[in-house]
Amino acid sequence: MLSTSPLLVHPLRLAGPGDQRLITDTLAAAPGWTRTTSPDSGTRLTSPCRTVVITSEPPADRPGAWTVHGRTSPGSDPLWRASFAPGTPAEITAAFMTVLVDGLRSRHRDYLRGGPHYLSRTPASVLAEHGWRPGPSPRGFHDQVAPDLTAVYRHRVGHQPPDAEAAGRTPPAWSMIAGNLRNPSWHADFTTGVPFYPLVRATLLFSSPVPVERRLGDLPAHHLPHLTAQQPSKAAHPAPRNRPAASAAPPVAQPAAAAARRR
């Protein structure tokens, strides 16, 4: 099979970084955002309300490194931080970015209780629906482990000062970790104060069994034993390259899940 052959593969979390244009096209289309780019510091985008700053970080040969900072008001110290390490599948980062950008237009109201895009599900309930179960955890944390044991959603137990957490001086409140836990293929971290709705959307894809299209040569070699792949059927209509077969954002409201409510 040629390395350029298209395949439908799952789980997404092990499929490699994919096409970063899923992220950059979303941000480029966002009205009113200001953008600056430099070879040393990467790309920096600021929301029209100037309370959210998104940065992509070099080096370019390790795609997938993005950081989002949220502030209570323009110029104030960061209140929260979401970071996506190199190698994070673009679909997961794009799911977070897309609904965050869209939510800022209504000051989050469209995604809060009573809004048209509100979901009462939590990351924990989404994972439970997909068969993730509690597993052995480091002291001070609660882990939900993927059925194939290749990923963990980690929730920190106990309070930490939000400013210290946003600055990276204390562990984040939530983390997505994929691959070998001692040497993860990628991780995404979210501090206290991160808007809940984009975190839920990212978790939906982190745990999704829906296949995405990749080229064989783009798949991480060390993940091949854990990936299920098949050639797309000519009769089928698979999603565009690197997009999940089901769009993640902005979703319409869905019924609540009768599952755990642990955040």
matplotlib code that plots the C-alpha trace (Angstrom):
import matplotlib.pyplot as plt

x = [0.0, 1.4, 2.2, 0.1, -3.0, -6.0, -7.3, -10.1, -8.5, -9.5, -9.1, -8.4, -6.3, -3.6, -3.8, -1.1, -1.4, -3.3, -3.9, -3.3, -5.4, -8.4, -7.3, -5.8, -8.7, -11.1, -9.1, -8.5, -12.3, -13.0, -14.3, -12.5, -9.6, -6.2, -3.2, 0.6, 3.2, 7.0, 9.5, 10.6, 7.3, 4.9, 1.4, -0.6, -4.3, -6.4, -10.1, -12.2, -13.0, -9.3, -10.0, -8.7, -5.2, -4.3, -0.7, 0.9, 4.4, 7.5, 9.2, 7.2, 8.5, 6.6, 3.0, 0.2, 1.6, -1.1, -1.9, -5.0, -5.1, -8.3, -8.5, -11.3, -10.7, -8.2, -4.7, -5.4, -3.3, -4.4, -7.3, -7.1, -4.9, -5.5, -2.4, -2.1, 1.3, 3.0, 1.4, -2.1, -4.6, -5.8, -9.4, -9.3, -7.7, -10.0, -13.1, -12.0, -11.1, -14.2, -16.7, -14.6, -14.4, -18.1, -19.1, -17.2, -19.6, -22.5, -20.3, -20.7, -24.5, -25.3, -23.3, -24.5, -27.7, -30.7, -28.6, -29.1, -25.8, -25.8, -24.8, -25.4, -22.8, -19.4, -16.1, -16.5, -19.9, -18.8, -15.9, -18.1, -20.4, -17.4, -16.4, -13.7, -13.3, -11.5, -8.0, -4.9, -4.1, -1.2, -1.8, -4.0, -5.5, -8.4, -7.9, -10.4, -8.7, -9.5, -10.8, -7.6, -5.4, -3.8, -5.0, -6.1, -8.2, -6.7, -8.6, -6.7, -8.3, -8.1, -7.7, -4.8, -4.5, -5.9, -3.1, -0.4, -2.2, -2.6, 1.1, 2.1, 3.4, 1.0, -0.5, -3.5, -7.0, -7.6, -5.3, -5.8, -2.8, -2.4, 0.1, 2.6, 1.9, 5.6, 6.4, 3.1, 2.7, 0.9, -1.0, -3.5, -3.8, -6.7, -6.6, -9.5, -11.6, -11.4, -14.9, -16.6, -18.3, -15.1, -13.6, -16.6, -16.3, -12.6, -13.4, -16.0, -13.3, -10.6, -12.8, -14.5, -14.7, -15.6, -12.8, -10.9, -9.1, -5.3, -2.5, -0.6, 2.7, 1.2, 0.4, 2.8, 4.6, 4.5, 0.7, 0.1, -0.5, -3.3, -5.0, -7.8, -7.6, -9.5, -9.5, -12.5, -15.3, -15.9, -19.6, -19.1, -18.7, -16.0, -15.2, -12.6, -9.0, -8.3, -11.8, -13.9, -16.9, -19.1, -18.6, -17.7, -18.7, -20.7, -23.1, -26.7, -28.1, -28.3, -30.1, -28.3, -26.4, -27.5, -23.9, -21.4, -21.2, -17.7, -15.9]
y = [0.0, 3.4, 5.9, 8.4, 6.1, 7.6, 5.6, 5.9, 5.5, 5.6, 6.5, 10.1, 10.7, 8.4, 9.5, 12.2, 16.0, 16.1, 19.2, 22.4, 24.3, 23.0, 25.5, 28.3, 28.5, 28.8, 31.6, 33.4, 33.5, 34.9, 38.5, 41.2, 39.3, 40.9, 38.9, 39.3, 36.8, 36.6, 33.8, 33.7, 34.0, 32.4, 33.7, 35.7, 36.4, 38.6, 38.6, 41.7, 42.0, 41.6, 39.1, 36.0, 35.6, 32.6, 31.8, 29.2, 28.3, 27.4, 25.2, 24.6, 21.0, 20.0, 21.1, 21.4, 23.7, 26.2, 28.2, 30.1, 32.7, 34.2, 37.4, 39.1, 42.4, 43.8, 44.1, 42.1, 39.1, 35.8, 34.2, 30.8, 28.9, 26.1, 24.6, 22.0, 20.3, 19.5, 16.4, 17.1, 16.1, 19.3, 18.2, 18.3, 21.7, 23.0, 21.8, 23.8, 26.9, 26.9, 27.0, 29.4, 31.9, 31.4, 31.7, 35.0, 36.7, 36.2, 36.6, 32.9, 33.1, 30.8, 28.0, 28.5, 27.0, 28.1, 28.9, 27.2, 25.4, 24.4, 20.8, 19.6, 16.9, 17.1, 15.7, 12.9, 11.9, 12.0, 9.7, 7.4, 7.1, 5.9, 3.3, 5.2, 4.1, 5.3, 3.9, 4.1, 7.8, 9.8, 11.2, 14.3, 13.3, 11.4, 9.5, 8.2, 5.7, 4.8, 1.2, 0.5, 2.0, 4.4, 7.6, 9.3, 12.2, 13.6, 15.7, 17.4, 17.1, 20.1, 23.8, 25.7, 29.5, 30.3, 32.8, 30.3, 27.6, 30.0, 30.9, 27.2, 27.1, 24.4, 21.4, 22.1, 21.2, 18.9, 17.2, 15.0, 12.6, 10.2, 7.4, 6.1, 8.0, 8.1, 9.6, 10.9, 11.4, 14.6, 16.3, 19.2, 21.1, 23.2, 25.4, 26.4, 29.0, 27.6, 28.0, 24.6, 24.3, 24.2, 21.7, 19.4, 19.7, 18.8, 15.9, 14.6, 14.2, 13.0, 10.0, 9.7, 6.3, 8.1, 7.6, 10.4, 10.4, 10.2, 9.2, 6.1, 8.0, 10.6, 8.0, 7.8, 4.5, 3.7, 4.0, 1.6, -1.4, 0.6, 2.0, 0.5, 1.5, 0.7, 2.1, 4.3, 2.7, 4.2, 4.0, 5.9, 9.7, 10.1, 13.4, 15.7, 14.9, 15.1, 16.0, 13.7, 12.2, 14.1, 17.9, 19.0, 22.6, 24.6, 21.8, 22.1, 21.3, 17.6, 15.6, 15.4, 12.3, 10.3, 9.7, 10.9, 14.7, 14.9, 17.6]
z = [0.0, -1.0, 1.8, 0.0, -0.1, 1.7, 4.7, 7.2, 10.6, 14.2, 17.0, 16.0, 19.1, 17.7, 14.0, 14.1, 13.8, 10.5, 8.6, 10.5, 8.0, 10.0, 12.7, 10.7, 8.2, 11.1, 12.7, 9.4, 8.8, 12.3, 11.8, 13.7, 15.0, 14.7, 13.5, 13.8, 12.6, 13.1, 12.4, 16.1, 17.9, 15.5, 15.0, 17.5, 17.1, 19.4, 19.7, 18.9, 22.6, 23.4, 26.2, 24.3, 22.7, 20.6, 19.6, 17.5, 18.4, 16.3, 15.3, 12.1, 11.8, 14.9, 14.0, 16.5, 19.2, 20.1, 23.3, 24.2, 27.0, 28.4, 30.4, 32.3, 30.6, 28.0, 29.3, 32.5, 33.6, 32.0, 33.9, 32.2, 29.7, 27.2, 25.5, 22.8, 22.5, 19.2, 17.6, 18.9, 16.1, 14.4, 14.6, 18.4, 18.5, 15.8, 17.8, 20.8, 18.7, 16.5, 19.3, 21.4, 18.5, 17.8, 21.5, 21.9, 19.4, 21.9, 25.0, 25.5, 25.9, 22.9, 24.6, 28.2, 29.7, 27.7, 24.6, 21.2, 21.4, 25.0, 25.9, 29.5, 29.0, 30.7, 29.6, 32.2, 30.9, 27.3, 28.1, 30.1, 27.1, 25.0, 27.6, 29.4, 33.0, 36.2, 36.4, 38.7, 39.1, 40.6, 44.0, 43.7, 40.4, 39.0, 35.7, 33.1, 30.9, 27.3, 26.6, 24.6, 27.4, 24.9, 26.4, 29.7, 30.7, 33.9, 36.4, 39.2, 42.6, 45.0, 44.7, 43.2, 42.8, 39.3, 38.5, 39.4, 37.3, 34.3, 34.5, 34.5, 38.1, 39.2, 37.4, 35.1, 36.2, 33.2, 30.7, 27.7, 27.3, 24.4, 23.9, 26.4, 29.7, 30.5, 27.1, 25.7, 21.9, 22.7, 25.5, 25.9, 29.2, 30.5, 33.6, 35.9, 34.2, 30.7, 29.2, 29.6, 26.2, 24.0, 26.4, 26.0, 22.2, 22.3, 24.5, 22.1, 19.4, 21.9, 22.7, 19.3, 17.5, 14.3, 11.7, 10.0, 6.7, 6.7, 4.4, 5.5, 5.5, 7.9, 10.6, 13.6, 13.2, 16.9, 16.9, 14.0, 16.2, 18.0, 14.9, 12.8, 9.2, 6.0, 2.5, 1.8, -0.1, -3.6, -2.8, 0.5, 0.9, 3.5, 5.1, 3.6, 4.4, 8.1, 9.1, 11.3, 9.6, 12.0, 12.3, 15.8, 15.8, 16.1, 17.1, 17.7, 21.2, 21.9, 24.6, 28.0, 28.8, 31.7, 33.0, 35.5, 36.0, 37.3, 35.4]

ax = plt.figure().add_subplot(projection="3d")
ax.plot(x, y, z, "-o")
ax.set_aspect("equal")
plt.show()
